[in-house]
Amino acid sequence: MAFTDIAALAADPGYQSRLAACVFNETLAKPSDYFTDTILRVGPGFAVQAFGPTVASAPGFGDKYTEGGQEAVTDGDLLSAVQANWTRIAALYLPPDIP
């Protein structure tokens, strides 16, 4: 694993598009809450911002990217990493306090 490989994957437009589709698909299966509604309201850019670096850092993703580009990270790999990190990332986006 090299950090440059993880950074390159996180910046790869193909990876970002696939990740956004994965996050949106997962969002539609979840109940409405502040985080899921924000993803749907703000769009793919927010999905990539929220999940991109964390998912790219999943074990083995940097090596897969080096060996075969973003295509080497399978859809199943993406889904597993999104699901594994959902709770932690969602907790970073709590609703604002409304007086």
Secondary structure, 3 states (H helix, E strand, C coil): CCHHHHHHHHHCHHHHHHHHHHHHHHHHCCCCCHHHHHHHHHCHHHHHHHHHHHHHCCCCHHHHHHHHCHHHCCHHHHHHHHHHHHHHHHHCCCCCCCC
